[in-house]
Amino acid sequence: MEDTYRTIIGSSEGLYKEKGSKFLAFAYHVESEEEVKARLGELRKKYYDARHHCYAYALGPKKSAFRMNDDGEPSGTGGKPIYGQLLSMDVTDTLIVVVRYFGGVLLGTSGLTNAYKTAAREALESATIEERTVDDRYRVGFKYEQMNDVMRIVKDFGLTLTKQRFEMECEVEFSVRQSNSERVRQAFENLRTVNIEKTV
């Protein structure tokens, strides 16, 4: 099962110049459409005098949410080549915005496509890319007497607890890599009177 994905850390920039036009590229790690909107808003404010702010993004381990925007450039010449770079570098949870300052000379559709593609690639090539795992999150409820059994499973599978509460009624929360998820769930279900449930 494929349970890893690649994303950039933080942000990075790129620059491409062609016949007087400047293409400033900005790549950001984002995890929601709200973050995308916020980043776009910041750039539109900062580079308010630029003619176009073309962008593309992909979200989620399987890139299931994505969008491309030409922002007034001829259809398919801005957002699509930017998105193409996200695919060719195989990154997700990433937004790339390319801000264009027009230099007075028309570049034509192939010139524009190349400019947006190259600027986007520059930004990605200067980014730090890391591989992450797709994790499932669980909550386990149990009685204090079963603490040792529960903690043995935690130790055996090398689970990292994200939350813990130890009283008469105890509770722990953890995340586990998807490829191990079923085995871990089974181990807890084999303990009588232990309640395990998936959390969002």
Order of alpha helices (4+ residues) and beta strands (2+ residues): beta-beta-beta-alpha-beta-beta-alpha-beta-alpha-beta-beta-alpha-beta-beta-alpha-beta
